[in-house]
Amino acid sequence: MTREVLFATNNQGKVRELKEAFKKAGVDISIKTNSDLVDPPHVAETGRTFEENAKLKAHALAQFSNLPTIADDSGLMVDSLNGAPGVRSARYAGEAHNDAHNNAKLLAELGGVSSEKRTAHFNTTIVVSMPGNFDKDLVVNGTCDGRILAGPRGEDGFGYDPLFYVPEKGKTFAQMTTDEKNEISHRGRAVEKLLQKLPDWFNQFN
């Protein structure tokens, strides 16, 4: 029987990546998103860490939907900016999820910083919550190292993908196919750990 889970997001880029990873792994799960719900709650991401923010979303949407719920919080940490934008990555320019403004602010903040000092790291924390069992959350993390370019490259991806260059691939995230990105990205690595642990996690509730 196909298991139904909620992915607590409206970001279709994230949804596409997760669905493709599940399909490739042969996982029989039907993914719903916030757009499939009627008036889902807006969750303020007030946590100080990626894990805290992911749990806030997972708990609120699991309780609302009564479905097992996957939530993630991801962010870009730039070394020369003392880890910024960090947990505020989606709201770096002040307006939530405005990729163009966020990228413009990042480039402005790095003005004059040499290429070798533009090292950065993407992090994803994924939390899976079962309604009524929030003490049994599944938590996994993934990271990817790279550096920030002086200008965007590539047409695909979302967020900071056009600026995040991965030396081992010689490309930005926005220049990669979904499969290429999933192989090495922070979210891809977190999803890989999720796929390994999810069956046993579900079994405890059967």
Buried (B, 14 or more C-beta within 10 A) or exposed (E): EEEEBBBBBEBEBBBEBBBBBBEEBEBEBEBBBBEEBEEBBEBEBEBEBBBBBBBBBBBBBBBBBEBBBBBBBBBBBBBBBEBBBBBBBBBBBEEEEBBEBBBEBBBEBBEEBEEEEBBBBBBBBBBBBBBEEBEEBBBBBBBBBBBBBEEBBBEBBBBBBBBBBBEEBEBBBBBBEBEBBBEBBBBBBBBBBBBEBBEEBBEEEE
